[in-house]
């Protein structure tokens, strides 16, 4: 029974964290909120974020309420795993740091997978106006465009995703060391 409970709890909290991360990235990257998928994400996450925005408003295009909600959900996920497994969760500081660490990793994973999807879609469904692909392009273009400016023209080939994957990999290698130093 604990395996089923663990699976259900982890699944629900991971979905909540994923939707909150998408909401945060959509606002950060200034994605089109008239996209039907964006509107669905907004409708699902608004009940959580509206009360938080009363206390923690957004600044420019940074949605601090969504960021805080993600950290809370990731901390709850950690607490739930520890409680179901019967292990000690740690101090509140450790739980908060774990939530922040997992939030940063989730955001990096979403960016990585969005870039990968946009690469595949550029070969398979070029010029497709599907709302999901439009959202993926809107999430990846603000990350890839500055990198494209750094790289010289390579005869129509775009190597900016490779450099972004390298940067994300380096960040993922550095993050554990930073957070272990904070503990």
C-alpha positions as protocol buffer text, in pm:
chain_id: "A"
residue {
  index: 1
  type: UNK
  ca { x: 0 y: 0 z: 0 }
}
residue {
  index: 2
  type: UNK
  ca { x: 283 y: 244 z: 70 }
}
residue {
  index: 3
  type: UNK
  ca { x: 414 y: 203 z: -286 }
}
residue {
  index: 4
  type: UNK
  ca { x: 78 y: 305 z: -428 }
}
residue {
  index: 5
  type: UNK
  ca { x: 51 y: 596 z: -186 }
}
residue {
  index: 6
  type: UNK
  ca { x: 404 y: 709 z: -266 }
}
residue {
  index: 7
  type: UNK
  ca { x: 335 y: 688 z: -640 }
}
residue {
  index: 8
  type: UNK
  ca { x: 10 y: 888 z: -620 }
}
residue {
  index: 9
  type: UNK
  ca { x: 155 y: 1156 z: -393 }
}
residue {
  index: 10
  type: UNK
  ca { x: 471 y: 1192 z: -603 }
}
residue {
  index: 11
  type: UNK
  ca { x: 270 y: 1201 z: -926 }
}
residue {
  index: 12
  type: UNK
  ca { x: 32 y: 1473 z: -805 }
}
residue {
  index: 13
  type: UNK
  ca { x: 305 y: 1690 z: -655 }
}
residue {
  index: 14
  type: UNK
  ca { x: 527 y: 1650 z: -964 }
}
residue {
  index: 15
  type: UNK
  ca { x: 238 y: 1757 z: -1189 }
}
residue {
  index: 16
  type: UNK
  ca { x: 171 y: 2059 z: -967 }
}
residue {
  index: 17
  type: UNK
  ca { x: 540 y: 2156 z: -970 }
}
residue {
  index: 18
  type: UNK
  ca { x: 557 y: 2112 z: -1349 }
}
residue {
  index: 19
  type: UNK
  ca { x: 253 y: 2333 z: -1409 }
}
residue {
  index: 20
  type: UNK
  ca { x: 385 y: 2600 z: -1173 }
}
residue {
  index: 21
  type: UNK
  ca { x: 723 y: 2585 z: -1346 }
}
residue {
  index: 22
  type: UNK
  ca { x: 559 y: 2630 z: -1685 }
}
residue {
  index: 23
  type: UNK
  ca { x: 361 y: 2924 z: -1549 }
}
residue {
  index: 24
  type: UNK
  ca { x: 680 y: 3082 z: -1411 }
}
residue {
  index: 25
  type: UNK
  ca { x: 870 y: 3027 z: -1737 }
}
residue {
  index: 26
  type: UNK
  ca { x: 581 y: 3153 z: -1951 }
}
residue {
  index: 27
  type: UNK
  ca { x: 583 y: 3484 z: -1767 }
}
residue {
  index: 28
  type: UNK
  ca { x: 962 y: 3501 z: -1750 }
}
residue {
  index: 29
  type: UNK
  ca { x: 998 y: 3438 z: -2125 }
}
residue {
  index: 30
  type: UNK
  ca { x: 695 y: 3656 z: -2206 }
}
residue {
  index: 31
  type: UNK
  ca { x: 506 y: 3380 z: -2379 }
}
residue {
  index: 32
  type: UNK
  ca { x: 173 y: 3449 z: -2547 }
}
residue {
  index: 33
  type: UNK
  ca { x: -97 y: 3407 z: -2282 }
}
residue {
  index: 34
  type: UNK
  ca { x: -364 y: 3388 z: -2555 }
}
residue {
  index: 35
  type: UNK
  ca { x: -231 y: 3048 z: -2657 }
}
residue {
  index: 36
  type: UNK
  ca { x: -494 y: 2786 z: -2557 }
}
residue {
  index: 37
  type: UNK
  ca { x: -236 y: 2579 z: -2371 }
}
residue {
  index: 38
  type: UNK
  ca { x: -112 y: 2886 z: -2184 }
}
residue {
  index: 39
  type: UNK
  ca { x: -470 y: 2971 z: -2090 }
}
residue {
  index: 40
  type: UNK
  ca { x: -521 y: 2620 z: -1953 }
}
residue {
  index: 41
  type: UNK
  ca { x: -206 y: 2643 z: -1743 }
}
residue {
  index: 42
  type: UNK
  ca { x: -318 y: 2982 z: -1612 }
}
residue {
  index: 43
  type: UNK
  ca { x: -663 y: 2847 z: -1519 }
}
residue {
  index: 44
  type: UNK
  ca { x: -516 y: 2551 z: -1333 }
}
residue {
  index: 45
  type: UNK
  ca { x: -251 y: 2749 z: -1144 }
}
residue {
  index: 46
  type: UNK
  ca { x: -451 y: 3064 z: -1064 }
}
residue {
  index: 47
  type: UNK
  ca { x: -623 y: 2923 z: -752 }
}
residue {
  index: 48
  type: UNK
  ca { x: -281 y: 2863 z: -598 }
}
residue {
  index: 49
  type: UNK
  ca { x: -113 y: 3181 z: -721 }
}
residue {
  index: 50
  type: UNK
  ca { x: -381 y: 3448 z: -666 }
}
residue {
  index: 51
  type: UNK
  ca { x: -363 y: 3435 z: -284 }
}
residue {
  index: 52
  type: UNK
  ca { x: 18 y: 3426 z: -297 }
}
residue {
  index: 53
  type: UNK
  ca { x: 26 y: 3733 z: -523 }
}
residue {
  index: 54
  type: UNK
  ca { x: -145 y: 3936 z: -252 }
}
residue {
  index: 55
  type: UNK
  ca { x: 162 y: 3883 z: -37 }
}
residue {
  index: 56
  type: UNK
  ca { x: 429 y: 3844 z: -305 }
}
residue {
  index: 57
  type: UNK
  ca { x: 360 y: 4044 z: -623 }
}
residue {
  index: 58
  type: UNK
  ca { x: 543 y: 3996 z: -951 }
}
residue {
  index: 59
  type: UNK
  ca { x: 827 y: 4225 z: -1048 }
}
residue {
  index: 60
  type: UNK
  ca { x: 850 y: 4301 z: -1420 }
}
residue {
  index: 61
  type: UNK
  ca { x: 831 y: 3955 z: -1579 }
}
residue {
  index: 62
  type: UNK
  ca { x: 941 y: 3755 z: -1273 }
}
residue {
  index: 63
  type: UNK
  ca { x: 652 y: 3577 z: -1104 }
}
residue {
  index: 64
  type: UNK
  ca { x: 775 y: 3539 z: -746 }
}
residue {
  index: 65
  type: UNK
  ca { x: 447 y: 3380 z: -637 }
}
residue {
  index: 66
  type: UNK
  ca { x: 492 y: 3095 z: -885 }
}
residue {
  index: 67
  type: UNK
  ca { x: 854 y: 3054 z: -781 }
}
residue {
  index: 68
  type: UNK
  ca { x: 761 y: 3038 z: -414 }
}
residue {
  index: 69
  type: UNK
  ca { x: 479 y: 2793 z: -488 }
}
residue {
  index: 70
  type: UNK
  ca { x: 723 y: 2569 z: -677 }
}
residue {
  index: 71
  type: UNK
  ca { x: 968 y: 2570 z: -387 }
}
residue {
  index: 72
  type: UNK
  ca { x: 685 y: 2484 z: -146 }
}
residue {
  index: 73
  type: UNK
  ca { x: 557 y: 2201 z: -367 }
}
residue {
  index: 74
  type: UNK
  ca { x: 907 y: 2057 z: -409 }
}
residue {
  index: 75
  type: UNK
  ca { x: 964 y: 2079 z: -32 }
}
residue {
  index: 76
  type: UNK
  ca { x: 630 y: 1905 z: 24 }
}
residue {
  index: 77
  type: UNK
  ca { x: 734 y: 1636 z: -223 }
}
residue {
  index: 78
  type: UNK
  ca { x: 1054 y: 1580 z: -27 }
}
residue {
  index: 79
  type: UNK
  ca { x: 863 y: 1573 z: 303 }
}
residue {
  index: 80
  type: UNK
  ca { x: 608 y: 1329 z: 162 }
}
residue {
  index: 81
  type: UNK
  ca { x: 879 y: 1093 z: 38 }
}
residue {
  index: 82
  type: UNK
  ca { x: 1052 y: 1102 z: 375 }
}
residue {
  index: 83
  type: UNK
  ca { x: 727 y: 1056 z: 569 }
}
residue {
  index: 84
  type: UNK
  ca { x: 611 y: 763 z: 357 }
}
residue {
  index: 85
  type: UNK
  ca { x: 955 y: 604 z: 384 }
}
residue {
  index: 86
  type: UNK
  ca { x: 969 y: 668 z: 757 }
}
residue {
  index: 87
  type: UNK
  ca { x: 1292 y: 868 z: 738 }
}
residue {
  index: 88
  type: UNK
  ca { x: 1396 y: 1191 z: 907 }
}
residue {
  index: 89
  type: UNK
  ca { x: 1329 y: 1488 z: 675 }
}
residue {
  index: 90
  type: UNK
  ca { x: 1579 y: 1730 z: 824 }
}
residue {
  index: 91
  type: UNK
  ca { x: 1560 y: 2082 z: 958 }
}
residue {
  index: 92
  type: UNK
  ca { x: 1329 y: 2344 z: 804 }
}
residue {
  index: 93
  type: UNK
  ca { x: 1637 y: 2510 z: 650 }
}
residue {
  index: 94
  type: UNK
  ca { x: 1741 y: 2183 z: 483 }
}
residue {
  index: 95
  type: UNK
  ca { x: 1389 y: 2118 z: 357 }
}
residue {
  index: 96
  type: UNK
  ca { x: 1367 y: 2470 z: 210 }
}
residue {
  index: 97
  type: UNK
  ca { x: 1707 y: 2437 z: 44 }
}
residue {
  index: 98
  type: UNK
  ca { x: 1606 y: 2102 z: -100 }
}
residue {
  index: 99
  type: UNK
  ca { x: 1287 y: 2257 z: -240 }
}
residue {
  index: 100
  type: UNK
  ca { x: 1486 y: 2541 z: -398 }
}
residue {
  index: 101
  type: UNK
  ca { x: 1744 y: 2300 z: -540 }
}
residue {
  index: 102
  type: UNK
  ca { x: 1478 y: 2075 z: -694 }
}
residue {
  index: 103
  type: UNK
  ca { x: 1296 y: 2380 z: -832 }
}
residue {
  index: 104
  type: UNK
  ca { x: 1608 y: 2500 z: -1012 }
}
residue {
  index: 105
  type: UNK
  ca { x: 1669 y: 2152 z: -1153 }
}
residue {
  index: 106
  type: UNK
  ca { x: 1310 y: 2132 z: -1276 }
}
residue {
  index: 107
  type: UNK
  ca { x: 1336 y: 2468 z: -1452 }
}
residue {
  index: 108
  type: UNK
  ca { x: 1660 y: 2360 z: -1621 }
}
residue {
  index: 109
  type: UNK
  ca { x: 1502 y: 2030 z: -1729 }
}
residue {
  index: 110
  type: UNK
  ca { x: 1203 y: 2207 z: -1881 }
}
residue {
  index: 111
  type: UNK
  ca { x: 1430 y: 2440 z: -2075 }
}
residue {
  index: 112
  type: UNK
  ca { x: 1645 y: 2148 z: -2193 }
}
residue {
  index: 113
  type: UNK
  ca { x: 1346 y: 1941 z: -2306 }
}
residue {
  index: 114
  type: UNK
  ca { x: 1183 y: 2243 z: -2471 }
}
residue {
  index: 115
  type: UNK
  ca { x: 1497 y: 2304 z: -2675 }
}
residue {
  index: 116
  type: UNK
  ca { x: 1514 y: 1938 z: -2770 }
}
residue {
  index: 117
  type: UNK
  ca { x: 1147 y: 1940 z: -2876 }
}
residue {
  index: 118
  type: UNK
  ca { x: 1201 y: 2255 z: -3081 }
}
residue {
  index: 119
  type: UNK
  ca { x: 1501 y: 2095 z: -3255 }
}
residue {
  index: 120
  type: UNK
  ca { x: 1302 y: 1784 z: -3345 }
}
residue {
  index: 121
  type: UNK
  ca { x: 1000 y: 1991 z: -3451 }
}
residue {
  index: 122
  type: UNK
  ca { x: 1218 y: 2203 z: -3679 }
}
residue {
  index: 123
  type: UNK
  ca { x: 1295 y: 1887 z: -3877 }
}
residue {
  index: 124
  type: UNK
  ca { x: 959 y: 1710 z: -3854 }
}
residue {
  index: 125
  type: UNK
  ca { x: 690 y: 1978 z: -3834 }
}
residue {
  index: 126
  type: UNK
  ca { x: 851 y: 2289 z: -3975 }
}
residue {
  index: 127
  type: UNK
  ca { x: 607 y: 2579 z: -3998 }
}
residue {
  index: 128
  type: UNK
  ca { x: 342 y: 2394 z: -3798 }
}
residue {
  index: 129
  type: UNK
  ca { x: 119 y: 2638 z: -3611 }
}
residue {
  index: 130
  type: UNK
  ca { x: 22 y: 2399 z: -3333 }
}
residue {
  index: 131
  type: UNK
  ca { x: -24 y: 2581 z: -2998 }
}
residue {
  index: 132
  type: UNK
  ca { x: 209 y: 2340 z: -2817 }
}
residue {
  index: 133
  type: UNK
  ca { x: 492 y: 2405 z: -3063 }
}
residue {
  index: 134
  type: UNK
  ca { x: 428 y: 2778 z: -3048 }
}
residue {
  index: 135
  type: UNK
  ca { x: 459 y: 2765 z: -2669 }
}
residue {
  index: 136
  type: UNK
  ca { x: 780 y: 2560 z: -2694 }
}
residue {
  index: 137
  type: UNK
  ca { x: 932 y: 2814 z: -2934 }
}
residue {
  index: 138
  type: UNK
  ca { x: 829 y: 3101 z: -2706 }
}
residue {
  index: 139
  type: UNK
  ca { x: 998 y: 2930 z: -2411 }
}
residue {
  index: 140
  type: UNK
  ca { x: 1320 y: 2852 z: -2597 }
}
residue {
  index: 141
  type: UNK
  ca { x: 1377 y: 3157 z: -2816 }
}
residue {
  index: 142
  type: UNK
  ca { x: 1467 y: 3398 z: -2530 }
}
residue {
  index: 143
  type: UNK
  ca { x: 1731 y: 3146 z: -2421 }
}
residue {
  index: 144
  type: UNK
  ca { x: 1868 y: 3066 z: -2767 }
}
residue {
  index: 145
  type: UNK
  ca { x: 1864 y: 3413 z: -2924 }
}
residue {
  index: 146
  type: UNK
  ca { x: 2144 y: 3566 z: -2711 }
}
residue {
  index: 147
  type: UNK
  ca { x: 2359 y: 3258 z: -2767 }
}
residue {
  index: 148
  type: UNK
  ca { x: 2304 y: 3281 z: -3145 }
}
residue {
  index: 149
  type: UNK
  ca { x: 2450 y: 3630 z: -3138 }
}
residue {
  index: 150
  type: UNK
  ca { x: 2769 y: 3497 z: -2978 }
}
residue {
  index: 151
  type: UNK
  ca { x: 2828 y: 3224 z: -3235 }
}
residue {
  index: 152
  type: UNK
  ca { x: 2947 y: 3298 z: -3589 }
}
residue {
  index: 153
  type: UNK
  ca { x: 2728 y: 3203 z: -3886 }
}
residue {
  index: 154
  type: UNK
  ca { x: 2783 y: 2840 z: -3982 }
}
residue {
  index: 155
  type: UNK
  ca { x: 2620 y: 2810 z: -4321 }
}
residue {
  index: 156
  type: UNK
  ca { x: 2262 y: 2785 z: -4204 }
}
residue {
  index: 157
  type: UNK
  ca { x: 2332 y: 2551 z: -3912 }
}
residue {
  index: 158
  type: UNK
  ca { x: 2233 y: 2657 z: -3563 }
}
residue {
  index: 159
  type: UNK
  ca { x: 2475 y: 2541 z: -3294 }
}
residue {
  index: 160
  type: UNK
  ca { x: 2324 y: 2755 z: -3018 }
}
residue {
  index: 161
  type: UNK
  ca { x: 2133 y: 2460 z: -2862 }
}
residue {
  index: 162
  type: UNK
  ca { x: 2461 y: 2274 z: -2815 }
}
residue {
  index: 163
  type: UNK
  ca { x: 2613 y: 2566 z: -2626 }
}
residue {
  index: 164
  type: UNK
  ca { x: 2296 y: 2606 z: -2415 }
}
residue {
  index: 165
  type: UNK
  ca { x: 2301 y: 2231 z: -2334 }
}
residue {
  index: 166
  type: UNK
  ca { x: 2665 y: 2272 z: -2226 }
}
residue {
  index: 167
  type: UNK
  ca { x: 2578 y: 2569 z: -2004 }
}
residue {
  index: 168
  type: UNK
  ca { x: 2284 y: 2383 z: -1849 }
}
residue {
  index: 169
  type: UNK
  ca { x: 2508 y: 2081 z: -1786 }
}
residue {
  index: 170
  type: UNK
  ca { x: 2769 y: 2298 z: -1616 }
}
residue {
  index: 171
  type: UNK
  ca { x: 2502 y: 2460 z: -1397 }
}
residue {
  index: 172
  type: UNK
  ca { x: 2368 y: 2116 z: -1302 }
}
residue {
  index: 173
  type: UNK
  ca { x: 2720 y: 2009 z: -1204 }
}
residue {
  index: 174
  type: UNK
  ca { x: 2777 y: 2321 z: -992 }
}
residue {
  index: 175
  type: UNK
  ca { x: 2438 y: 2330 z: -814 }
}
residue {
  index: 176
  type: UNK
  ca { x: 2495 y: 2030 z: -583 }
}
residue {
  index: 177
  type: UNK
  ca { x: 2821 y: 2178 z: -461 }
}
residue {
  index: 178
  type: UNK
  ca { x: 2661 y: 2517 z: -396 }
}
residue {
  index: 179
  type: UNK
  ca { x: 2370 y: 2369 z: -204 }
}
residue {
  index: 180
  type: UNK
  ca { x: 2586 y: 2129 z: -5 }
}
residue {
  index: 181
  type: UNK
  ca { x: 2797 y: 2429 z: 102 }
}
residue {
  index: 182
  type: UNK
  ca { x: 2480 y: 2601 z: 224 }
}
residue {
  index: 183
  type: UNK
  ca { x: 2378 y: 2305 z: 438 }
}
